[in-house]
Amino acid sequence: MPAEKPAKAAKPEKRCPICGKPATEASRPFCSERCRDVDLNRWLSNSYSIPAAKDDDDDAD
């Protein structure tokens, strides 16, 4: 009997971070130019931010 090849694990489909639709090669990682522009607008309007915890050392001074 011939040896069976193990099934390749399918790559998970990349999704658009804005709307969740499948991403396209032309607009990767987004699904369209519209979603790409929405993301750019969010960056330019400072909608994206990293939450920061207040240091307790600053209050001691």
PyMOL Python script that loads the backbone (N, CA, C, O; Angstrom):
from pymol import cmd

cmd.read_pdbstr("""\
ATOM      1  N   MET A   1       0.822  -1.189   0.000  1.00  0.00           N
ATOM      2  CA  MET A   1       0.000   0.000   0.000  1.00  0.00           C
ATOM      3  C   MET A   1       0.864   1.250   0.000  1.00  0.00           C
ATOM      4  O   MET A   1       1.832   1.341   0.755  1.00  0.00           O
ATOM      5  N   PRO A   2       0.516   2.214  -0.846  1.00  0.00           N
ATOM      6  CA  PRO A   2       1.306   3.450  -0.852  1.00  0.00           C
ATOM      7  C   PRO A   2       1.054   4.260   0.419  1.00  0.00           C
ATOM      8  O   PRO A   2      -0.044   4.255   0.975  1.00  0.00           O
ATOM      9  N   ALA A   3       2.089   4.944   0.854  1.00  0.00           N
ATOM     10  CA  ALA A   3       1.970   5.774   2.062  1.00  0.00           C
ATOM     11  C   ALA A   3       1.109   6.998   1.740  1.00  0.00           C
ATOM     12  O   ALA A   3       1.283   7.645   0.708  1.00  0.00           O
ATOM     13  N   GLU A   4       0.191   7.293   2.634  1.00  0.00           N
ATOM     14  CA  GLU A   4      -0.678   8.456   2.428  1.00  0.00           C
ATOM     15  C   GLU A   4       0.034   9.707   2.913  1.00  0.00           C
ATOM     16  O   GLU A   4       0.694   9.712   3.952  1.00  0.00           O
ATOM     17  N   LYS A   5      -0.118  10.756   2.136  1.00  0.00           N
ATOM     18  CA  LYS A   5       0.462  12.031   2.533  1.00  0.00           C
ATOM     19  C   LYS A   5      -0.438  12.681   3.573  1.00  0.00           C
ATOM     20  O   LYS A   5      -1.662  12.637   3.455  1.00  0.00           O
ATOM     21  N   PRO A   6       0.161  13.280   4.584  1.00  0.00           N
ATOM     22  CA  PRO A   6      -0.666  13.974   5.571  1.00  0.00           C
ATOM     23  C   PRO A   6      -1.341  15.186   4.924  1.00  0.00           C
ATOM     24  O   PRO A   6      -0.743  15.889   4.109  1.00  0.00           O
ATOM     25  N   ALA A   7      -2.578  15.405   5.301  1.00  0.00           N
ATOM     26  CA  ALA A   7      -3.318  16.538   4.744  1.00  0.00           C
ATOM     27  C   ALA A   7      -2.686  17.836   5.221  1.00  0.00           C
ATOM     28  O   ALA A   7      -2.382  18.007   6.401  1.00  0.00           O
ATOM     29  N   LYS A   8      -2.498  18.746   4.271  1.00  0.00           N
ATOM     30  CA  LYS A   8      -1.943  20.048   4.625  1.00  0.00           C
ATOM     31  C   LYS A   8      -2.991  20.845   5.381  1.00  0.00           C
ATOM     32  O   LYS A   8      -4.170  20.853   5.026  1.00  0.00           O
ATOM     33  N   ALA A   9      -2.546  21.497   6.404  1.00  0.00           N
ATOM     34  CA  ALA A   9      -3.467  22.355   7.156  1.00  0.00           C
ATOM     35  C   ALA A   9      -3.755  23.585   6.304  1.00  0.00           C
ATOM     36  O   ALA A   9      -2.837  24.247   5.819  1.00  0.00           O
ATOM     37  N   ALA A  10      -5.011  23.876   6.133  1.00  0.00           N
ATOM     38  CA  ALA A  10      -5.393  25.044   5.344  1.00  0.00           C
ATOM     39  C   ALA A  10      -5.007  26.304   6.092  1.00  0.00           C
ATOM     40  O   ALA A  10      -5.185  26.411   7.305  1.00  0.00           O
ATOM     41  N   LYS A  11      -4.474  27.256   5.342  1.00  0.00           N
ATOM     42  CA  LYS A  11      -4.125  28.532   5.952  1.00  0.00           C
ATOM     43  C   LYS A  11      -5.413  29.240   6.363  1.00  0.00           C
ATOM     44  O   LYS A  11      -6.388  29.250   5.612  1.00  0.00           O
ATOM     45  N   PRO A  12      -5.413  29.818   7.528  1.00  0.00           N
ATOM     46  CA  PRO A  12      -6.618  30.554   7.908  1.00  0.00           C
ATOM     47  C   PRO A  12      -6.787  31.764   6.995  1.00  0.00           C
ATOM     48  O   PRO A  12      -5.826  32.464   6.674  1.00  0.00           O
ATOM     49  N   GLU A  13      -8.004  31.985   6.596  1.00  0.00           N
ATOM     50  CA  GLU A  13      -8.286  33.091   5.691  1.00  0.00           C
ATOM     51  C   GLU A  13      -8.107  34.408   6.428  1.00  0.00           C
ATOM     52  O   GLU A  13      -8.658  34.604   7.511  1.00  0.00           O
ATOM     53  N   LYS A  14      -7.339  35.299   5.838  1.00  0.00           N
ATOM     54  CA  LYS A  14      -7.120  36.614   6.448  1.00  0.00           C
ATOM     55  C   LYS A  14      -8.380  37.438   6.305  1.00  0.00           C
ATOM     56  O   LYS A  14      -9.009  37.455   5.247  1.00  0.00           O
ATOM     57  N   ARG A  15      -8.744  38.116   7.371  1.00  0.00           N
ATOM     58  CA  ARG A  15      -9.942  38.940   7.385  1.00  0.00           C
ATOM     59  C   ARG A  15      -9.559  40.410   7.490  1.00  0.00           C
ATOM     60  O   ARG A  15      -8.532  40.760   8.073  1.00  0.00           O
ATOM     61  N   CYS A  16     -10.389  41.250   6.924  1.00  0.00           N
ATOM     62  CA  CYS A  16     -10.206  42.698   6.986  1.00  0.00           C
ATOM     63  C   CYS A  16     -10.385  43.151   8.438  1.00  0.00           C
ATOM     64  O   CYS A  16     -11.391  42.807   9.060  1.00  0.00           O
ATOM     65  N   PRO A  17      -9.439  43.911   8.994  1.00  0.00           N
ATOM     66  CA  PRO A  17      -9.569  44.348  10.378  1.00  0.00           C
ATOM     67  C   PRO A  17     -10.679  45.380  10.593  1.00  0.00           C
ATOM     68  O   PRO A  17     -11.074  45.627  11.732  1.00  0.00           O
ATOM     69  N   ILE A  18     -11.177  45.975   9.533  1.00  0.00           N
ATOM     70  CA  ILE A  18     -12.222  46.987   9.655  1.00  0.00           C
ATOM     71  C   ILE A  18     -13.607  46.363   9.608  1.00  0.00           C
ATOM     72  O   ILE A  18     -14.425  46.616  10.493  1.00  0.00           O
ATOM     73  N   CYS A  19     -13.888  45.550   8.589  1.00  0.00           N
ATOM     74  CA  CYS A  19     -15.251  45.030   8.412  1.00  0.00           C
ATOM     75  C   CYS A  19     -15.358  43.522   8.550  1.00  0.00           C
ATOM     76  O   CYS A  19     -16.467  43.005   8.682  1.00  0.00           O
ATOM     77  N   GLY A  20     -14.248  42.798   8.525  1.00  0.00           N
ATOM     78  CA  GLY A  20     -14.282  41.353   8.708  1.00  0.00           C
ATOM     79  C   GLY A  20     -14.456  40.545   7.437  1.00  0.00           C
ATOM     80  O   GLY A  20     -14.477  39.316   7.500  1.00  0.00           O
ATOM     81  N   LYS A  21     -14.580  41.192   6.285  1.00  0.00           N
ATOM     82  CA  LYS A  21     -14.689  40.459   5.025  1.00  0.00           C
ATOM     83  C   LYS A  21     -13.328  39.886   4.655  1.00  0.00           C
ATOM     84  O   LYS A  21     -12.314  40.338   5.187  1.00  0.00           O
ATOM     85  N   PRO A  22     -13.276  38.911   3.765  1.00  0.00           N
ATOM     86  CA  PRO A  22     -11.982  38.358   3.346  1.00  0.00           C
ATOM     87  C   PRO A  22     -11.102  39.442   2.704  1.00  0.00           C
ATOM     88  O   PRO A  22     -11.579  40.244   1.901  1.00  0.00           O
ATOM     89  N   ALA A  23      -9.836  39.454   3.060  1.00  0.00           N
ATOM     90  CA  ALA A  23      -8.890  40.429   2.521  1.00  0.00           C
ATOM     91  C   ALA A  23      -8.569  40.102   1.070  1.00  0.00           C
ATOM     92  O   ALA A  23      -8.638  38.944   0.659  1.00  0.00           O
ATOM     93  N   THR A  24      -8.219  41.126   0.293  1.00  0.00           N
ATOM     94  CA  THR A  24      -7.815  40.936  -1.094  1.00  0.00           C
ATOM     95  C   THR A  24      -6.331  41.223  -1.230  1.00  0.00           C
ATOM     96  O   THR A  24      -5.760  41.971  -0.437  1.00  0.00           O
ATOM     97  N   GLU A  25      -5.714  40.629  -2.229  1.00  0.00           N
ATOM     98  CA  GLU A  25      -4.287  40.856  -2.462  1.00  0.00           C
ATOM     99  C   GLU A  25      -3.994  42.323  -2.760  1.00  0.00           C
ATOM    100  O   GLU A  25      -2.976  42.856  -2.317  1.00  0.00           O
ATOM    101  N   ALA A  26      -4.880  42.974  -3.509  1.00  0.00           N
ATOM    102  CA  ALA A  26      -4.643  44.355  -3.917  1.00  0.00           C
ATOM    103  C   ALA A  26      -4.678  45.330  -2.747  1.00  0.00           C
ATOM    104  O   ALA A  26      -3.991  46.351  -2.777  1.00  0.00           O
ATOM    105  N   SER A  27      -5.464  45.036  -1.721  1.00  0.00           N
ATOM    106  CA  SER A  27      -5.626  45.965  -0.596  1.00  0.00           C
ATOM    107  C   SER A  27      -5.171  45.377   0.726  1.00  0.00           C
ATOM    108  O   SER A  27      -5.535  45.890   1.784  1.00  0.00           O
ATOM    109  N   ARG A  28      -4.404  44.337   0.689  1.00  0.00           N
ATOM    110  CA  ARG A  28      -3.968  43.619   1.877  1.00  0.00           C
ATOM    111  C   ARG A  28      -3.501  44.542   2.975  1.00  0.00           C
ATOM    112  O   ARG A  28      -2.754  45.464   2.649  1.00  0.00           O
ATOM    113  N   PRO A  29      -3.846  44.406   4.211  1.00  0.00           N
ATOM    114  CA  PRO A  29      -4.654  43.371   4.836  1.00  0.00           C
ATOM    115  C   PRO A  29      -6.143  43.695   4.834  1.00  0.00           C
ATOM    116  O   PRO A  29      -6.920  43.047   5.535  1.00  0.00           O
ATOM    117  N   PHE A  30      -6.538  44.678   4.064  1.00  0.00           N
ATOM    118  CA  PHE A  30      -7.936  45.101   4.011  1.00  0.00           C
ATOM    119  C   PHE A  30      -8.654  44.444   2.835  1.00  0.00           C
ATOM    120  O   PHE A  30      -8.029  43.814   1.983  1.00  0.00           O
ATOM    121  N   CYS A  31      -9.987  44.602   2.804  1.00  0.00           N
ATOM    122  CA  CYS A  31     -10.763  44.011   1.716  1.00  0.00           C
ATOM    123  C   CYS A  31     -10.950  44.980   0.560  1.00  0.00           C
ATOM    124  O   CYS A  31     -11.259  44.560  -0.555  1.00  0.00           O
ATOM    125  N   SER A  32     -10.766  46.270   0.811  1.00  0.00           N
ATOM    126  CA  SER A  32     -10.996  47.268  -0.236  1.00  0.00           C
ATOM    127  C   SER A  32     -10.243  48.553   0.094  1.00  0.00           C
ATOM    128  O   SER A  32      -9.730  48.732   1.198  1.00  0.00           O
ATOM    129  N   GLU A  33     -10.194  49.427  -0.883  1.00  0.00           N
ATOM    130  CA  GLU A  33      -9.579  50.727  -0.671  1.00  0.00           C
ATOM    131  C   GLU A  33     -10.368  51.537   0.358  1.00  0.00           C
ATOM    132  O   GLU A  33      -9.796  52.340   1.095  1.00  0.00           O
ATOM    133  N   ARG A  34     -11.685  51.322   0.403  1.00  0.00           N
ATOM    134  CA  ARG A  34     -12.514  52.042   1.362  1.00  0.00           C
ATOM    135  C   ARG A  34     -12.086  51.717   2.793  1.00  0.00           C
ATOM    136  O   ARG A  34     -11.905  52.618   3.611  1.00  0.00           O
ATOM    137  N   CYS A  35     -11.924  50.431   3.091  1.00  0.00           N
ATOM    138  CA  CYS A  35     -11.503  50.039   4.434  1.00  0.00           C
ATOM    139  C   CYS A  35     -10.088  50.522   4.728  1.00  0.00           C
ATOM    140  O   CYS A  35      -9.777  50.882   5.863  1.00  0.00           O
ATOM    141  N   ARG A  36      -9.247  50.532   3.731  1.00  0.00           N
ATOM    142  CA  ARG A  36      -7.890  51.061   3.901  1.00  0.00           C
ATOM    143  C   ARG A  36      -7.942  52.539   4.277  1.00  0.00           C
ATOM    144  O   ARG A  36      -7.203  52.988   5.153  1.00  0.00           O
ATOM    145  N   ASP A  37      -8.820  53.295   3.610  1.00  0.00           N
ATOM    146  CA  ASP A  37      -8.970  54.726   3.909  1.00  0.00           C
ATOM    147  C   ASP A  37      -9.586  54.961   5.287  1.00  0.00           C
ATOM    148  O   ASP A  37      -9.215  55.908   5.979  1.00  0.00           O
ATOM    149  N   VAL A  38     -10.523  54.103   5.685  1.00  0.00           N
ATOM    150  CA  VAL A  38     -11.116  54.217   7.023  1.00  0.00           C
ATOM    151  C   VAL A  38     -10.032  54.042   8.075  1.00  0.00           C
ATOM    152  O   VAL A  38      -9.985  54.795   9.047  1.00  0.00           O
ATOM    153  N   ASP A  39      -9.160  53.055   7.893  1.00  0.00           N
ATOM    154  CA  ASP A  39      -8.074  52.810   8.839  1.00  0.00           C
ATOM    155  C   ASP A  39      -7.109  54.002   8.878  1.00  0.00           C
ATOM    156  O   ASP A  39      -6.694  54.430   9.955  1.00  0.00           O
ATOM    157  N   LEU A  40      -6.760  54.528   7.723  1.00  0.00           N
ATOM    158  CA  LEU A  40      -5.868  55.685   7.677  1.00  0.00           C
ATOM    159  C   LEU A  40      -6.483  56.871   8.406  1.00  0.00           C
ATOM    160  O   LEU A  40      -5.788  57.571   9.142  1.00  0.00           O
ATOM    161  N   ASN A  41      -7.781  57.106   8.210  1.00  0.00           N
ATOM    162  CA  ASN A  41      -8.450  58.206   8.896  1.00  0.00           C
ATOM    163  C   ASN A  41      -8.412  58.014  10.412  1.00  0.00           C
ATOM    164  O   ASN A  41      -8.243  58.978  11.160  1.00  0.00           O
ATOM    165  N   ARG A  42      -8.569  56.779  10.859  1.00  0.00           N
ATOM    166  CA  ARG A  42      -8.507  56.515  12.305  1.00  0.00           C
ATOM    167  C   ARG A  42      -7.132  56.821  12.869  1.00  0.00           C
ATOM    168  O   ARG A  42      -7.018  57.350  13.975  1.00  0.00           O
ATOM    169  N   TRP A  43      -6.086  56.493  12.119  1.00  0.00           N
ATOM    170  CA  TRP A  43      -4.731  56.816  12.568  1.00  0.00           C
ATOM    171  C   TRP A  43      -4.523  58.324  12.607  1.00  0.00           C
ATOM    172  O   TRP A  43      -3.974  58.854  13.574  1.00  0.00           O
ATOM    173  N   LEU A  44      -4.961  59.018  11.555  1.00  0.00           N
ATOM    174  CA  LEU A  44      -4.723  60.462  11.470  1.00  0.00           C
ATOM    175  C   LEU A  44      -5.542  61.258  12.476  1.00  0.00           C
ATOM    176  O   LEU A  44      -5.139  62.353  12.868  1.00  0.00           O
ATOM    177  N   SER A  45      -6.686  60.726  12.900  1.00  0.00           N
ATOM    178  CA  SER A  45      -7.520  61.439  13.872  1.00  0.00           C
ATOM    179  C   SER A  45      -7.243  60.978  15.309  1.00  0.00           C
ATOM    180  O   SER A  45      -7.987  61.321  16.228  1.00  0.00           O
ATOM    181  N   ASN A  46      -6.180  60.208  15.497  1.00  0.00           N
ATOM    182  CA  ASN A  46      -5.776  59.708  16.814  1.00  0.00           C
ATOM    183  C   ASN A  46      -6.849  58.858  17.490  1.00  0.00           C
ATOM    184  O   ASN A  46      -6.959  58.863  18.716  1.00  0.00           O
ATOM    185  N   SER A  47      -7.630  58.138  16.711  1.00  0.00           N
ATOM    186  CA  SER A  47      -8.628  57.240  17.279  1.00  0.00           C
ATOM    187  C   SER A  47      -7.975  56.003  17.888  1.00  0.00           C
ATOM    188  O   SER A  47      -8.520  55.399  18.813  1.00  0.00           O
ATOM    189  N   TYR A  48      -6.816  55.630  17.371  1.00  0.00           N
ATOM    190  CA  TYR A  48      -6.094  54.494  17.920  1.00  0.00           C
ATOM    191  C   TYR A  48      -5.168  55.018  19.015  1.00  0.00           C
ATOM    192  O   TYR A  48      -4.456  56.003  18.817  1.00  0.00           O
ATOM    193  N   SER A  49      -5.182  54.364  20.157  1.00  0.00           N
ATOM    194  CA  SER A  49      -4.275  54.749  21.226  1.00  0.00           C
ATOM    195  C   SER A  49      -3.958  53.533  22.077  1.00  0.00           C
ATOM    196  O   SER A  49      -4.705  52.555  22.099  1.00  0.00           O
ATOM    197  N   ILE A  50      -2.861  53.613  22.762  1.00  0.00           N
ATOM    198  CA  ILE A  50      -2.450  52.552  23.664  1.00  0.00           C
ATOM    199  C   ILE A  50      -2.749  53.041  25.077  1.00  0.00           C
ATOM    200  O   ILE A  50      -2.222  54.070  25.498  1.00  0.00           O
ATOM    201  N   PRO A  51      -3.587  52.317  25.810  1.00  0.00           N
ATOM    202  CA  PRO A  51      -3.891  52.761  27.171  1.00  0.00           C
ATOM    203  C   PRO A  51      -2.651  52.699  28.045  1.00  0.00           C
ATOM    204  O   PRO A  51      -1.877  51.744  27.973  1.00  0.00           O
ATOM    205  N   ALA A  52      -2.471  53.697  28.851  1.00  0.00           N
ATOM    206  CA  ALA A  52      -1.306  53.761  29.730  1.00  0.00           C
ATOM    207  C   ALA A  52      -1.771  53.786  31.179  1.00  0.00           C
ATOM    208  O   ALA A  52      -2.747  54.448  31.531  1.00  0.00           O
ATOM    209  N   ALA A  53      -1.054  53.057  31.992  1.00  0.00           N
ATOM    210  CA  ALA A  53      -1.353  53.047  33.422  1.00  0.00           C
ATOM    211  C   ALA A  53      -0.552  54.155  34.094  1.00  0.00           C
ATOM    212  O   ALA A  53       0.604  54.397  33.747  1.00  0.00           O
ATOM    213  N   LYS A  54      -1.168  54.815  35.043  1.00  0.00           N
ATOM    214  CA  LYS A  54      -0.496  55.894  35.751  1.00  0.00           C
ATOM    215  C   LYS A  54       0.520  55.287  36.715  1.00  0.00           C
ATOM    216  O   LYS A  54       0.207  54.341  37.438  1.00  0.00           O
ATOM    217  N   ASP A  55       1.741  55.834  36.724  1.00  0.00           N
ATOM    218  CA  ASP A  55       2.784  55.370  37.637  1.00  0.00           C
ATOM    219  C   ASP A  55       2.504  55.904  39.037  1.00  0.00           C
ATOM    220  O   ASP A  55       2.153  57.073  39.202  1.00  0.00           O
ATOM    221  N   ASP A  56       2.658  55.052  40.036  1.00  0.00           N
ATOM    222  CA  ASP A  56       2.502  55.486  41.419  1.00  0.00           C
ATOM    223  C   ASP A  56       3.684  56.339  41.866  1.00  0.00           C
ATOM    224  O   ASP A  56       3.553  57.148  42.784  1.00  0.00           O
ATOM    225  N   ASP A  57       4.848  56.162  41.216  1.00  0.00           N
ATOM    226  CA  ASP A  57       6.043  56.919  41.577  1.00  0.00           C
ATOM    227  C   ASP A  57       5.870  58.414  41.303  1.00  0.00           C
ATOM    228  O   ASP A  57       6.457  59.242  41.999  1.00  0.00           O
ATOM    229  N   ASP A  58       5.070  58.764  40.293  1.00  0.00           N
ATOM    230  CA  ASP A  58       4.884  60.174  39.966  1.00  0.00           C
ATOM    231  C   ASP A  58       4.115  60.904  41.061  1.00  0.00           C
ATOM    232  O   ASP A  58       4.317  62.104  41.244  1.00  0.00           O
ATOM    233  N   ASP A  59       3.248  60.224  41.786  1.00  0.00           N
ATOM    234  CA  ASP A  59       2.449  60.842  42.828  1.00  0.00           C
ATOM    235  C   ASP A  59       3.250  61.090  44.104  1.00  0.00           C
ATOM    236  O   ASP A  59       2.885  61.948  44.908  1.00  0.00           O
ATOM    237  N   ALA A  60       4.322  60.357  44.292  1.00  0.00           N
ATOM    238  CA  ALA A  60       5.117  60.464  45.528  1.00  0.00           C
ATOM    239  C   ALA A  60       5.901  61.779  45.601  1.00  0.00           C
ATOM    240  O   ALA A  60       6.283  62.197  46.695  1.00  0.00           O
ATOM    241  N   ASP A  61       6.145  62.427  44.489  1.00  0.00           N
ATOM    242  CA  ASP A  61       6.952  63.657  44.488  1.00  0.00           C
ATOM    243  C   ASP A  61       6.221  64.837  44.991  1.00  0.00           C
ATOM    244  O   ASP A  61       6.779  65.932  45.044  1.00  0.00           O
TER     245      ASP A  61
END
""", "prot")
cmd.dss("prot")
cmd.show_as("cartoon", "prot")
cmd.util.cbc("prot")
cmd.orient("prot")
